[in-house]
């Protein structure tokens, strides 16, 4: 046999697609030529494959070898194709005791070291999902990727070495799952019970988590904004199986699973530094990949010191915050990355940080404060439903022995509110109050007469726009869900108004 066909996969955004690796041995000048839009890493596989084959006890054919990665119009990146190309060469040269038809059920992925060992690669979960959708029975992969493919309806076959991979394909043995150390199930997310004081901030974060509302915390340095943010994932609902696979697929493509080698079970928490680039935050690059916004999919994206981020970078957030997706177009095609995150941000009230501090004097001039706050555009602020003030905590409050509300208690309240929303919006294409379209407000956000009167006064006196009124109604709907009420009362509208202090209409001095 001088022609062999082996199956692998490529990553398109965060989706997998089947690739056929065709290997032909012909006459001519000996060498390996790879076609099918390979990148530099794929081309360099020629230098890895030859010594790996020899070190594994096989013969490298001294012939002209042509490798075609189909579909030929899709770019191929990374070291994923080392294993399928190697197996294809061994099969085409007649060194494997297996016929072509037996390979139809195997998907092969993995990087090969010079001594024949298999190394883990990013993006295995989307490839395993693509294999299952295309009726492949098994996926042959490095042991480091085993846990990643285990939840998919395709049998993962871990192999540490090329010789072992050949043995699996020839049916000489069935590999054992790699040993995994059992760790006690303890959450790494800190608990809100450690936070003394800040009752109003904790209440606002419960509202944000219950309705999926974006939130901005404003307060002097050292008041606990970052401490509060780190605890928010602990009050979010657990990820469903579908959400866990979606989130893990993004982390897999980004290479974030190569060390932990496991599925993402808890809502992710991402906190990028303010020096991050636009491509780092929303995704992109020469070969587009997911950014921090996508890595926070189904979790929390925390932006500390919000005005210190580049304004152009922050403006890139507007489309993902509305659509829950990031769309990137390049000459070779368009890419879509999921980015349905819960935005949580924090900032100081002024450049020195002490404008609202009760004891320390602010040294900023009004023009400096105004310039500082102008770094945040009105359209961006308008996409943040809750603007909450976080003040310093008194010493006696820090020393009090009485425990504050725990994350478990807060999470139970959030789950009850989420269950009410799920029942109310059953059959709709949205599931959270923050996602309510304007046309659905009359149906799902019924206000009492007193609530209507209070909202009318707020519009007349504060000049709120129609979009702000809609957001006030959505927050009021979440507050009513937390109280177990059907109609939105004036008390809930009054509380919702407290969360618009730093809104588009009045964020300047």
C-alpha positions as CSV (number, residue, x, y, z in Angstrom):
1,X,0.0,0.0,0.0
2,X,1.4,3.4,-1.0
3,X,-1.6,5.5,0.0
4,X,-3.1,5.7,3.5
5,X,-5.9,7.8,5.0
6,X,-6.0,8.8,8.7
7,X,-8.5,11.1,10.5
8,X,-7.8,14.0,12.8
9,X,-9.4,17.5,13.4
10,X,-8.9,21.2,13.3
11,X,-10.2,24.1,15.5
12,X,-12.4,26.7,13.9
13,X,-13.0,29.3,16.6
14,X,-14.1,27.0,19.4
15,X,-15.6,24.4,17.2
16,X,-14.0,21.2,15.9
17,X,-14.0,20.0,12.4
18,X,-12.8,16.6,11.0
19,X,-9.6,16.6,8.9
20,X,-8.5,13.8,6.7
21,X,-4.7,13.2,6.5
22,X,-3.9,11.5,3.2
23,X,-0.3,10.2,3.0
24,X,1.1,9.0,-0.3
25,X,4.5,7.3,-0.9
26,X,5.8,7.9,-4.5
27,X,8.9,7.9,-6.6
28,X,11.1,10.9,-6.7
29,X,13.5,12.8,-4.5
30,X,13.1,11.6,-0.8
31,X,11.4,14.1,1.5
32,X,8.2,15.0,3.2
33,X,5.9,17.7,1.6
34,X,2.8,18.8,3.6
35,X,0.0,20.6,1.8
36,X,-3.4,21.9,2.9
37,X,-2.6,25.3,4.3
38,X,-0.3,24.2,7.1
39,X,1.3,26.7,9.4
40,X,4.9,26.7,10.6
41,X,4.2,24.3,13.5
42,X,2.6,21.8,11.1
43,X,5.5,22.1,8.6
44,X,8.0,21.5,11.4
45,X,6.3,18.1,12.2
46,X,8.6,16.7,9.4
47,X,11.6,17.2,11.6
48,X,9.9,15.6,14.7
49,X,8.3,12.6,12.9
50,X,11.5,11.2,11.3
51,X,13.5,10.6,14.5
52,X,10.4,9.6,16.4
53,X,9.7,6.8,13.9
54,X,13.3,5.6,14.1
55,X,13.5,5.8,17.9
56,X,10.2,3.8,18.1
57,X,11.8,0.8,16.2
58,X,10.2,1.5,12.8
59,X,11.8,2.3,9.5
60,X,11.4,5.8,7.9
61,X,10.7,5.2,4.2
62,X,13.3,6.7,1.9
63,X,10.7,7.9,-0.6
64,X,8.9,11.0,-1.7
65,X,6.1,11.5,0.9
66,X,3.2,13.7,0.2
67,X,0.8,14.6,3.0
68,X,-2.5,16.3,2.2
69,X,-4.6,17.7,5.0
70,X,-8.2,18.0,3.8
71,X,-10.2,20.2,3.6
72,X,-7.4,22.0,1.8
73,X,-9.0,25.5,2.1
74,X,-9.0,25.5,5.9
75,X,-5.8,26.7,7.8
76,X,-4.2,24.0,9.9
77,X,-2.3,25.1,13.1
78,X,-0.3,23.5,15.8
79,X,1.2,20.1,16.5
80,X,-2.1,18.2,16.5
81,X,-1.2,16.4,13.2
82,X,2.0,14.8,14.3
83,X,0.4,11.5,15.3
84,X,-2.0,11.1,12.3
85,X,0.8,12.0,9.9
86,X,3.1,9.5,11.5
87,X,0.6,6.7,11.6
88,X,-0.3,7.5,8.0
89,X,3.4,7.1,7.0
90,X,3.7,3.8,8.8
91,X,0.5,2.5,7.3
92,X,1.4,3.6,3.7
93,X,4.8,1.9,4.0
94,X,3.2,-1.4,5.1
95,X,4.7,-1.4,8.7
96,X,1.3,-1.7,10.5
97,X,-0.8,-4.9,10.7
98,X,-4.0,-3.1,10.2
99,X,-6.2,-2.4,7.1
100,X,-7.5,0.9,6.0
101,X,-11.1,0.2,6.9
102,X,-10.2,-0.4,10.6
103,X,-9.0,3.2,10.9
104,X,-12.4,4.6,10.0
105,X,-13.5,4.6,13.6
106,X,-10.4,6.3,15.1
107,X,-9.7,10.0,15.5
108,X,-5.9,10.7,16.1
109,X,-4.5,13.8,17.8
110,X,-1.3,14.5,19.5
111,X,2.2,16.0,19.4
112,X,5.2,13.6,19.1
113,X,8.5,14.1,20.8
114,X,11.8,13.1,19.2
115,X,11.9,9.8,21.2
116,X,8.3,8.9,20.2
117,X,6.5,10.0,23.4
118,X,3.1,11.7,22.9
119,X,2.6,15.2,24.4
120,X,-0.7,17.0,25.3
121,X,-2.1,19.6,22.9
122,X,-4.7,22.3,23.3
123,X,-8.2,22.0,21.9
124,X,-8.9,18.3,22.4
125,X,-12.4,18.8,23.8
126,X,-13.8,20.5,20.6
127,X,-12.1,17.8,18.5
128,X,-13.6,15.0,20.6
129,X,-17.1,16.6,20.3
130,X,-16.6,16.8,16.5
131,X,-15.6,13.2,16.4
132,X,-18.7,12.1,18.4
133,X,-20.9,14.1,16.0
134,X,-19.3,12.4,13.0
135,X,-19.8,8.8,14.5
136,X,-16.2,8.1,15.3
137,X,-16.0,5.5,18.1
138,X,-12.6,6.3,19.6
139,X,-10.1,9.2,19.9
140,X,-6.4,8.3,20.3
141,X,-4.7,11.0,22.3
142,X,-1.9,11.7,24.8
143,X,-2.6,10.9,28.5
144,X,-2.5,14.6,29.4
145,X,-5.7,15.1,27.4
146,X,-7.6,12.1,28.7
147,X,-9.7,13.9,31.4
148,X,-10.6,16.6,28.8
149,X,-12.2,14.1,26.4
150,X,-13.7,11.8,29.1
151,X,-17.2,13.5,29.3
152,X,-17.7,13.2,25.5
153,X,-19.6,10.3,24.0
154,X,-16.5,9.0,22.3
155,X,-14.0,6.5,23.9
156,X,-10.7,8.2,24.8
157,X,-7.7,6.0,24.2
158,X,-4.6,7.4,26.1
159,X,-1.2,6.5,24.7
160,X,2.1,7.6,26.2
161,X,4.3,6.5,23.2
162,X,4.1,5.9,19.5
163,X,4.7,2.1,20.0
164,X,1.7,2.0,22.4
165,X,-0.5,3.9,19.9
166,X,0.4,1.4,17.2
167,X,-0.5,-1.4,19.5
168,X,-3.9,0.1,20.2
169,X,-4.6,0.6,16.5
170,X,-3.6,-3.0,15.8
171,X,-5.9,-4.3,18.6
172,X,-3.2,-5.9,20.6
173,X,-4.3,-4.2,23.9
174,X,-6.8,-1.8,25.4
175,X,-5.2,1.0,27.3
176,X,-6.0,1.7,31.0
177,X,-7.2,5.2,32.0
178,X,-4.3,7.2,33.5
179,X,-4.2,7.3,37.3
180,X,-5.6,10.4,38.7
181,X,-4.9,11.5,42.3
182,X,-8.1,11.9,44.3
183,X,-8.4,15.3,45.9
184,X,-11.0,16.3,48.5
185,X,-13.8,18.4,46.9
186,X,-13.1,21.8,48.4
187,X,-13.9,25.0,46.5
188,X,-11.1,27.5,46.0
189,X,-13.7,30.3,45.9
190,X,-13.5,32.4,49.2
191,X,-16.6,32.8,51.2
192,X,-18.7,36.0,51.8
193,X,-18.9,35.0,55.5
194,X,-15.4,36.5,55.9
195,X,-16.6,39.9,54.8
196,X,-17.7,42.0,57.8
197,X,-19.7,45.1,57.0
198,X,-20.5,46.1,53.4
199,X,-24.0,44.8,53.8
200,X,-25.4,47.1,51.0
201,X,-22.6,45.9,48.6
202,X,-23.3,42.3,49.3
203,X,-27.0,42.9,48.7
204,X,-26.3,44.6,45.4
205,X,-24.0,41.7,44.3
206,X,-26.8,39.2,45.2
207,X,-29.1,41.2,42.9
208,X,-26.6,41.3,40.1
209,X,-26.0,37.5,40.4
210,X,-29.7,36.7,40.6
211,X,-30.7,38.7,37.4
212,X,-27.4,38.5,35.5
213,X,-26.9,42.3,35.8
214,X,-23.5,43.9,35.2
215,X,-22.2,45.8,38.2
216,X,-19.7,48.6,39.0
217,X,-18.3,49.2,42.5
218,X,-17.1,52.7,43.3
219,X,-15.1,53.4,46.4
220,X,-11.8,54.5,48.0
221,X,-8.8,52.2,48.1
222,X,-8.8,49.5,50.7
223,X,-12.6,49.3,51.1
224,X,-12.8,45.7,49.9
225,X,-13.9,46.0,46.3
226,X,-11.5,43.3,45.0
227,X,-12.3,41.1,48.1
228,X,-16.0,41.2,47.3
229,X,-15.4,40.5,43.6
230,X,-13.4,37.3,44.3
231,X,-16.3,35.9,46.2
232,X,-19.0,36.5,43.6
233,X,-18.5,33.2,41.7
234,X,-19.4,31.4,44.9
235,X,-23.0,32.7,44.8
236,X,-23.6,31.9,41.1
237,X,-25.5,28.8,40.1
238,X,-23.4,25.7,39.2
239,X,-22.7,25.1,35.5
240,X,-25.0,22.7,33.7
241,X,-23.4,20.0,31.7
242,X,-23.9,22.0,28.5
243,X,-22.4,25.1,30.0
244,X,-19.5,23.2,31.5
245,X,-18.7,21.7,28.0
246,X,-19.0,25.2,26.4
247,X,-16.7,26.8,29.0
248,X,-14.2,24.0,28.9
249,X,-14.1,24.1,25.1
250,X,-13.0,27.8,25.2
251,X,-10.3,27.0,27.9
252,X,-9.2,24.0,25.9
253,X,-8.7,26.0,22.7
254,X,-6.8,28.7,24.7
255,X,-4.5,26.0,26.1
256,X,-5.6,26.7,29.7
257,X,-6.3,23.1,30.5
258,X,-2.9,21.6,29.8
259,X,-1.9,21.8,33.4
260,X,-5.1,21.1,35.3
261,X,-6.3,18.5,32.8
262,X,-9.9,18.6,33.9
263,X,-13.4,19.9,33.0
264,X,-14.4,23.4,34.2
265,X,-17.2,22.7,36.7
266,X,-17.4,26.1,38.5
267,X,-18.2,29.5,36.9
268,X,-14.8,30.9,35.8
269,X,-13.4,34.0,37.3
270,X,-11.0,36.1,35.2
271,X,-9.3,39.3,36.3
272,X,-7.0,40.7,33.6
273,X,-4.5,43.5,34.3
274,X,-5.5,47.0,33.0
275,X,-2.5,46.9,30.6
276,X,-4.2,44.2,28.5
277,X,-4.5,44.7,24.8
278,X,-7.8,44.6,22.8
279,X,-6.9,41.2,21.4
280,X,-6.1,39.9,24.9
281,X,-9.5,41.1,26.3
282,X,-12.0,40.3,23.6
283,X,-9.9,37.9,21.4
284,X,-8.1,38.2,18.1
285,X,-4.5,37.9,16.8
286,X,-3.0,36.8,13.5
287,X,-4.6,33.4,14.2
288,X,-7.7,34.5,16.1
289,X,-8.1,33.0,19.6
290,X,-10.3,33.6,22.6
291,X,-9.6,36.5,24.9
292,X,-10.4,37.1,28.6
293,X,-14.0,37.9,27.7
294,X,-14.5,34.4,26.3
295,X,-12.5,32.7,29.0
296,X,-15.0,34.2,31.4
297,X,-17.9,32.7,29.5
298,X,-20.6,31.5,31.9
299,X,-18.7,33.2,34.7
300,X,-17.3,36.5,36.0
301,X,-15.1,39.0,34.2
302,X,-13.6,41.4,36.8
303,X,-12.0,44.6,35.6
304,X,-10.3,46.3,38.6
305,X,-9.3,50.0,38.3
306,X,-11.7,50.3,35.3
307,X,-10.6,53.9,34.2
308,X,-7.0,52.7,33.9
309,X,-7.9,50.4,31.0
310,X,-7.4,51.9,27.5
311,X,-10.6,53.5,26.4
312,X,-10.4,51.9,23.0
313,X,-10.0,48.5,24.7
314,X,-13.1,49.1,26.9
315,X,-15.2,50.2,23.9
316,X,-14.5,46.8,22.4
317,X,-16.5,45.3,25.2
318,X,-19.8,46.9,24.2
319,X,-20.7,44.4,21.5
320,X,-19.9,41.3,23.6
321,X,-21.9,42.7,26.5
322,X,-24.9,43.1,24.3
323,X,-24.7,39.9,22.2
324,X,-22.9,37.5,24.4
325,X,-20.5,36.7,21.5
326,X,-17.3,38.0,20.0
327,X,-17.2,38.1,16.2
328,X,-13.7,38.4,14.5
329,X,-13.3,38.7,10.8
330,X,-10.0,37.9,9.0
331,X,-9.1,37.4,5.3
332,X,-9.3,33.7,5.7
333,X,-12.7,33.7,7.4
334,X,-14.8,34.8,10.3
335,X,-14.6,33.4,13.8
336,X,-17.1,33.5,16.6
337,X,-16.2,33.0,20.3
338,X,-18.9,32.8,23.1
339,X,-18.6,35.6,25.7
340,X,-21.7,35.4,27.9
341,X,-20.1,36.7,31.0
342,X,-21.1,38.6,34.1
343,X,-19.2,41.9,34.1
344,X,-18.0,43.1,37.5
345,X,-15.9,46.3,37.6
346,X,-14.3,48.4,40.3
347,X,-12.9,51.9,40.4
348,X,-11.9,54.8,42.7
349,X,-14.1,57.9,42.7
350,X,-11.2,60.1,41.7
351,X,-7.5,59.9,40.7
352,X,-6.3,60.1,44.4
353,X,-9.1,57.7,45.4
354,X,-10.4,59.6,48.5
355,X,-13.2,61.9,47.1
356,X,-15.9,60.0,49.0
357,X,-13.8,59.0,52.0
358,X,-15.3,60.3,55.3
359,X,-12.0,61.0,57.0
360,X,-9.3,61.6,54.3
361,X,-9.3,64.7,52.2
362,X,-9.3,64.5,48.4
363,X,-6.4,66.4,46.7
364,X,-7.9,66.3,43.2
365,X,-9.3,69.3,41.5
366,X,-12.9,69.1,40.0
367,X,-11.4,69.2,36.5
368,X,-9.1,66.2,37.4
369,X,-12.0,64.2,38.7
370,X,-14.1,65.0,35.7
371,X,-11.3,64.0,33.3
372,X,-10.8,60.8,35.3
373,X,-14.5,59.9,35.0
374,X,-14.7,60.8,31.3
375,X,-12.4,57.9,30.6
376,X,-15.6,55.8,30.8
377,X,-18.0,56.5,28.0
378,X,-21.7,56.9,28.5
379,X,-22.6,53.9,26.3
380,X,-20.3,51.7,28.3
381,X,-21.7,52.9,31.6
382,X,-25.3,52.5,30.3
383,X,-24.6,48.7,29.8
384,X,-23.9,48.4,33.6
385,X,-27.1,48.1,35.5
386,X,-25.8,48.4,39.0
387,X,-23.5,51.2,40.2
388,X,-22.9,50.7,43.9
389,X,-20.9,52.7,46.4
390,X,-18.4,50.9,48.6
391,X,-17.3,52.8,51.6
392,X,-14.7,52.2,54.4
393,X,-15.7,49.9,57.2
394,X,-15.4,51.0,60.8
395,X,-12.9,49.3,63.2
396,X,-15.6,48.0,65.5
397,X,-17.4,46.4,62.6
398,X,-14.2,44.6,61.6
399,X,-13.8,43.2,65.1
400,X,-17.4,42.0,65.7
401,X,-17.7,38.3,66.4
402,X,-21.1,37.9,64.7
403,X,-20.7,36.3,61.3
404,X,-22.1,38.0,58.2
405,X,-24.2,36.2,55.6
406,X,-22.3,33.3,54.0
407,X,-21.9,32.5,50.3
408,X,-24.1,29.4,50.8
409,X,-27.0,31.5,52.1
410,X,-26.6,34.1,49.4
411,X,-26.4,31.4,46.7
412,X,-29.7,29.8,47.9
413,X,-31.4,33.2,47.4
414,X,-29.9,33.6,44.0
415,X,-30.9,30.1,43.0
416,X,-34.5,30.7,44.1
417,X,-34.7,33.9,42.0
418,X,-33.1,32.1,39.0
419,X,-35.7,29.3,39.3
420,X,-38.5,31.9,39.2
421,X,-37.0,33.4,36.1
422,X,-36.6,30.0,34.4
423,X,-40.3,29.2,35.0
424,X,-41.4,32.6,33.8
425,X,-39.4,32.6,30.6
426,X,-39.9,29.0,29.7
427,X,-40.2,28.9,25.9
428,X,-38.5,32.3,25.4
429,X,-35.1,32.9,23.8
430,X,-33.9,34.6,27.0
431,X,-33.6,33.3,30.5
432,X,-32.5,36.1,32.8
433,X,-34.1,39.5,33.7
434,X,-31.0,41.4,32.4
435,X,-31.7,39.8,28.9
436,X,-35.3,41.0,28.7
437,X,-36.0,42.8,25.4
438,X,-37.9,46.1,25.5
439,X,-41.0,44.6,23.9
440,X,-41.3,42.0,26.8
441,X,-41.2,44.5,29.6
442,X,-45.0,45.2,29.6
443,X,-45.6,41.4,29.8
444,X,-43.1,40.5,32.5
445,X,-42.4,43.7,34.5
446,X,-45.8,44.7,35.9
447,X,-45.5,47.7,38.2
448,X,-47.9,48.8,41.0
449,X,-49.4,52.2,40.8
450,X,-47.0,53.6,43.4
451,X,-44.1,52.1,41.5
452,X,-45.3,53.9,38.3
453,X,-45.5,57.2,40.1
454,X,-42.0,56.9,41.6
455,X,-40.5,56.0,38.2
456,X,-42.3,58.9,36.6
457,X,-40.9,61.3,39.2
458,X,-37.4,59.9,38.6
459,X,-37.7,60.5,34.9
460,X,-39.0,64.1,35.3
461,X,-36.4,65.1,37.9
462,X,-33.3,63.3,36.8
463,X,-33.9,63.2,33.0
464,X,-33.4,59.5,32.6
465,X,-33.5,58.1,29.1
466,X,-35.9,55.4,27.9
467,X,-33.1,52.8,28.0
468,X,-32.3,53.7,31.6
469,X,-36.0,53.3,32.5
470,X,-36.0,49.9,30.9
471,X,-32.9,48.9,33.0
472,X,-34.6,50.2,36.2
473,X,-37.6,47.9,35.4
474,X,-35.3,44.9,34.9
475,X,-33.5,45.5,38.2
476,X,-36.9,46.0,39.9
477,X,-38.0,42.6,38.4
478,X,-35.0,40.9,39.9
479,X,-35.6,42.5,43.3
480,X,-39.2,41.3,43.2
481,X,-37.9,37.8,42.3
482,X,-35.6,37.8,45.4
483,X,-38.7,38.7,47.5
484,X,-40.9,36.2,45.8
485,X,-43.3,38.8,44.5
486,X,-45.1,38.9,41.2
487,X,-45.5,42.7,40.8
488,X,-42.8,45.3,41.2
489,X,-43.5,47.7,44.1
490,X,-42.3,51.2,44.8
491,X,-39.8,49.9,47.3
492,X,-38.1,47.8,44.6
493,X,-38.0,50.8,42.2
494,X,-36.6,53.0,45.0
495,X,-33.8,50.4,45.6
496,X,-33.2,50.1,41.8
497,X,-32.8,53.9,41.6
498,X,-30.0,53.8,44.3
499,X,-28.0,51.7,41.8
500,X,-28.0,54.4,39.1
501,X,-25.9,57.0,41.1
502,X,-23.0,56.8,38.6
503,X,-25.1,56.4,35.5
504,X,-24.7,58.0,32.1
505,X,-26.9,60.9,33.0
506,X,-25.0,62.0,36.1
507,X,-21.5,60.5,36.1
508,X,-19.9,63.9,35.8
509,X,-19.5,66.3,38.7
